Amino acid sequence: MNILIETLGWIASVLIVGAYALNLRGTLSSQDPRYVWSNIVGGSFFVVNTYHHGAYPSALVNVVWVIIALGALVRKKS
């Protein structure tokens, strides 16, 4: 189980930092659904990882991160 939790944390890091880097380079717009989904999936994986490690403030930040990204996705569909 620990390997799964750690793998989720590493995937989350790659998704969020990777999307951010691509956004800064102008390769991936923050309005692109791939950017938003990277934040949703990455944030969700971080919630699992940080909660498992007892890092509750980080877990809460990532819950908010996911809610913000979900809001952006819903606004985009409207």
MDTraj code that builds the backbone (N, CA, C; nanometers):
import mdtraj as md
import numpy as np

residues = "MET ASN ILE LEU ILE GLU THR LEU GLY TRP ILE ALA SER VAL LEU ILE VAL GLY ALA TYR ALA LEU ASN LEU ARG GLY THR LEU SER SER GLN ASP PRO ARG TYR VAL TRP SER ASN ILE VAL GLY GLY SER PHE PHE VAL VAL ASN THR TYR HIS HIS GLY ALA TYR PRO SER ALA LEU VAL ASN VAL VAL TRP VAL ILE ILE ALA LEU GLY ALA LEU VAL ARG LYS LYS SER".split()
xyz = np.array([
    [0.0820, -0.1200, 0.0000],
    [0.0000, 0.0000, 0.0000],
    [0.0865, 0.1266, 0.0000],
    [0.1984, 0.1227, 0.0752],
    [0.2855, 0.2398, 0.0792],
    [0.3430, 0.2733, -0.0572],
    [0.3751, 0.1721, -0.1356],
    [0.4292, 0.1976, -0.2703],
    [0.3250, 0.2692, -0.3559],
    [0.1990, 0.2291, -0.3447],
    [0.0910, 0.2953, -0.4189],
    [0.0794, 0.4416, -0.3775],
    [0.0792, 0.4675, -0.2481],
    [0.0672, 0.6049, -0.1971],
    [0.1834, 0.6910, -0.2463],
    [0.3036, 0.6375, -0.2409],
    [0.4206, 0.7137, -0.2866],
    [0.4168, 0.7355, -0.4377],
    [0.3730, 0.6346, -0.5121],
    [0.3604, 0.6480, -0.6578],
    [0.2600, 0.7571, -0.6925],
    [0.1480, 0.7604, -0.6210],
    [0.0490, 0.8663, -0.6444],
    [0.1093, 1.0042, -0.6184],
    [0.1906, 1.0150, -0.5149],
    [0.2563, 1.1424, -0.4854],
    [0.3501, 1.1862, -0.5964],
    [0.4273, 1.0919, -0.6493],
    [0.5192, 1.1249, -0.7592],
    [0.4435, 1.1607, -0.8865],
    [0.3375, 1.0885, -0.9158],
    [0.2559, 1.1205, -1.0340],
    [0.1954, 1.2594, -1.0182],
    [0.1460, 1.2893, -0.8982],
    [0.0886, 1.4214, -0.8715],
    [0.1911, 1.5310, -0.8977],
    [0.3127, 1.5094, -0.8495],
    [0.4189, 1.6085, -0.8700],
    [0.4448, 1.6334, -1.0175],
    [0.4561, 1.5269, -1.0927],
    [0.4825, 1.5384, -1.2365],
    [0.3676, 1.6098, -1.3074],
    [0.2445, 1.5728, -1.2738],
    [0.1285, 1.6344, -1.3397],
    [0.1198, 1.7843, -1.3115],
    [0.1294, 1.8205, -1.1856],
    [0.1100, 1.9614, -1.1500],
    [0.2280, 2.0479, -1.1934],
    [0.3488, 2.0045, -1.1628],
    [0.4662, 2.0838, -1.2016],
    [0.4841, 2.0828, -1.3533],
    [0.4569, 1.9692, -1.4146],
    [0.4676, 1.9604, -1.5605],
    [0.3698, 2.0521, -1.6308],
    [0.2446, 2.0520, -1.5857],
    [0.1443, 2.1399, -1.6463],
    [0.1809, 2.2865, -1.6253],
    [0.2302, 2.3178, -1.5070],
    [0.2711, 2.4550, -1.4767],
    [0.3873, 2.4987, -1.5660],
    [0.4850, 2.4123, -1.5815],
    [0.6000, 2.4440, -1.6668],
    [0.5567, 2.4639, -1.8119],
    [0.4702, 2.3758, -1.8606],
    [0.4207, 2.3906, -1.9981],
    [0.3404, 2.5188, -2.0142],
    [0.2667, 2.5556, -1.9109],
    [0.1903, 2.6797, -1.9157],
    [0.2841, 2.8000, -1.9225],
    [0.3870, 2.8004, -1.8416],
    [0.4817, 2.9126, -1.8422],
    [0.5570, 2.9249, -1.9741],
    [0.5819, 2.8108, -2.0387],
    [0.6496, 2.8123, -2.1688],
    [0.5558, 2.8540, -2.2817],
    [0.4268, 2.8617, -2.2539],
    [0.3290, 2.8967, -2.3565],
    [0.2846, 2.7778, -2.4388],
    [0.3207, 2.6576, -2.3950],
    [0.2865, 2.5358, -2.4678],
    [0.1465, 2.4865, -2.4334],
    [0.1012, 2.5147, -2.3119],
    [-0.0273, 2.4645, -2.2640],
    [-0.1012, 2.5771, -2.1931],
    [-0.2125, 2.6188, -2.2491],
    [-0.2918, 2.7267, -2.1911],
    [-0.3595, 2.6810, -2.0623],
    [-0.3750, 2.7732, -1.9712],
    [-0.4460, 2.7400, -1.8479],
    [-0.5943, 2.7142, -1.8746],
    [-0.6418, 2.7505, -1.9917],
    [-0.7810, 2.7232, -2.0304],
    [-0.7974, 2.5870, -2.0962],
    [-0.6877, 2.5243, -2.1300],
    [-0.6897, 2.3927, -2.1947],
    [-0.7384, 2.2877, -2.0950],
    [-0.8345, 2.2057, -2.1342],
    [-0.8835, 2.1017, -2.0428],
    [-0.7742, 2.0084, -1.9913],
    [-0.6688, 1.9864, -2.0699],
    [-0.5582, 1.9019, -2.0229],
    [-0.4875, 1.9646, -1.9032],
    [-0.4754, 2.0955, -1.9029],
    [-0.4147, 2.1665, -1.7902],
    [-0.5030, 2.1518, -1.6661],
    [-0.6321, 2.1739, -1.6857],
    [-0.7258, 2.1649, -1.5736],
    [-0.7300, 2.0220, -1.5195],
    [-0.7372, 1.9235, -1.6082],
    [-0.7406, 1.7838, -1.5638],
    [-0.6117, 1.7427, -1.4949],
    [-0.4996, 1.7958, -1.5396],
    [-0.3727, 1.7675, -1.4717],
    [-0.3775, 1.8165, -1.3273],
    [-0.4387, 1.9315, -1.3066],
    [-0.4526, 1.9856, -1.1721],
    [-0.5536, 1.9068, -1.0886],
    [-0.6612, 1.8625, -1.1507],
    [-0.7610, 1.7829, -1.0780],
    [-0.7019, 1.6491, -1.0347],
    [-0.6420, 1.5781, -1.1281],
    [-0.5860, 1.4459, -1.0970],
    [-0.4659, 1.4597, -1.0035],
    [-0.3756, 1.5515, -1.0343],
    [-0.2589, 1.5730, -0.9498],
    [-0.2971, 1.6147, -0.8090],
    [-0.3896, 1.7075, -0.7981],
    [-0.4350, 1.7517, -0.6662],
    [-0.5007, 1.6399, -0.5874],
    [-0.5812, 1.5592, -0.6565],
    [-0.6476, 1.4459, -0.5903],
    [-0.5461, 1.3445, -0.5400],
    [-0.4468, 1.3168, -0.6217],
    [-0.3420, 1.2232, -0.5799],
    [-0.2636, 1.2794, -0.4615],
    [-0.2395, 1.4105, -0.4622],
    [-0.1707, 1.4728, -0.3491],
    [-0.2548, 1.4657, -0.2221],
    [-0.3861, 1.4777, -0.2350],
    [-0.4728, 1.4654, -0.1173],
    [-0.4515, 1.3294, -0.0526],
    [-0.4530, 1.2248, -0.1324],
    [-0.4333, 1.0896, -0.0813],
    [-0.2954, 1.0778, -0.0155],
    [-0.1930, 1.1246, -0.0851],
    [-0.0557, 1.1120, -0.0359],
    [-0.0338, 1.1908, 0.0933],
    [-0.0745, 1.3155, 0.0950],
    [-0.0494, 1.3990, 0.2123],
    [-0.1340, 1.3556, 0.3314],
    [-0.2566, 1.3133, 0.3072],
    [-0.3410, 1.2632, 0.4162],
    [-0.2781, 1.1383, 0.4773],
    [-0.2307, 1.0500, 0.3919],
    [-0.1654, 0.9273, 0.4396],
    [-0.0467, 0.9586, 0.5303],
    [0.0265, 1.0646, 0.4977],
    [0.1443, 1.1017, 0.5753],
    [0.1112, 1.1928, 0.6938],
    [-0.0165, 1.2209, 0.7128],
    [-0.0567, 1.3061, 0.8243],
    [-0.0270, 1.4533, 0.8028],
    [-0.0044, 1.4918, 0.6802],
    [0.0225, 1.6324, 0.6472],
    [-0.1116, 1.6994, 0.6143],
    [-0.1910, 1.7193, 0.7183],
    [-0.3286, 1.7656, 0.6992],
    [-0.3402, 1.9055, 0.6397],
    [-0.2532, 2.0005, 0.6748],
    [-0.2614, 2.1310, 0.6078],
    [-0.2396, 2.1186, 0.4563],
    [-0.1433, 2.0377, 0.4149],
    [-0.1194, 2.0164, 0.2715],
    [-0.2367, 1.9442, 0.2069],
    [-0.2936, 1.8495, 0.2784],
    [-0.4108, 1.7791, 0.2247],
    [-0.5249, 1.8776, 0.2014],
    [-0.5474, 1.9672, 0.2972],
    [-0.6537, 2.0666, 0.2830],
    [-0.6270, 2.1606, 0.1659],
    [-0.5033, 2.2057, 0.1515],
    [-0.4679, 2.2932, 0.0392],
    [-0.4999, 2.2227, -0.0931],
    [-0.4694, 2.0945, -0.1008],
    [-0.4950, 2.0215, -0.2250],
    [-0.6428, 1.9942, -0.2483],
    [-0.7220, 1.9807, -0.1432],
    [-0.8673, 1.9716, -0.1592],
    [-0.9182, 2.1006, -0.2225],
    [-0.8710, 2.2139, -0.1709],
    [-0.9108, 2.3438, -0.2277],
    [-0.8626, 2.3547, -0.3719],
    [-0.7403, 2.3093, -0.3992],
    [-0.6833, 2.3109, -0.5342],
    [-0.7751, 2.2367, -0.6318],
    [-0.8210, 2.1194, -0.5906],
    [-0.9083, 2.0375, -0.6751],
    [-1.0429, 2.1064, -0.6949],
    [-1.0972, 2.1653, -0.5894],
    [-1.2258, 2.2359, -0.6009],
    [-1.2146, 2.3518, -0.6992],
    [-1.1056, 2.4265, -0.6916],
    [-1.0844, 2.5382, -0.7851],
    [-1.0765, 2.4866, -0.9287],
    [-1.0024, 2.3790, -0.9496],
    [-0.9885, 2.3226, -1.0844],
    [-1.1217, 2.2686, -1.1352],
    [-1.1984, 2.2038, -1.0473],
    [-1.3307, 2.1551, -1.0882],
    [-1.4217, 2.2715, -1.1262],
    [-1.4128, 2.3804, -1.0508],
    [-1.4911, 2.5001, -1.0840],
    [-1.4543, 2.5542, -1.2207],
    [-1.3259, 2.5546, -1.2534],
    [-1.2813, 2.6015, -1.3848],
    [-1.3354, 2.5106, -1.4954],
    [-1.3371, 2.3815, -1.4677],
    [-1.3883, 2.2860, -1.5669],
    [-1.5367, 2.3060, -1.5889],
    [-1.6123, 2.3274, -1.4826],
    [-1.7568, 2.3481, -1.4929],
    [-1.7852, 2.4789, -1.5667],
    [-1.7115, 2.5848, -1.5350],
    [-1.7297, 2.7129, -1.6038],
    [-1.7013, 2.7008, -1.7517],
    [-1.6009, 2.6192, -1.7865],
    [-1.5625, 2.6001, -1.9263],
    [-1.6738, 2.5338, -2.0057],
    [-1.7482, 2.4407, -1.9424],
    [-1.8571, 2.3708, -2.0107],
    [-1.9799, 2.4568, -2.0276],
    [-1.9946, 2.5608, -1.9436],
    [-2.1138, 2.6465, -1.9479],
    [-2.1124, 2.7403, -2.0648],
])
top = md.Topology()
chain = top.add_chain()
for i, resn in enumerate(residues, 1):
    res = top.add_residue(resn, chain, resSeq=i)
    for name in ("N", "CA", "C"):
        top.add_atom(name, md.element.get_by_symbol(name[0]), res)
traj = md.Trajectory(xyz[None], top)
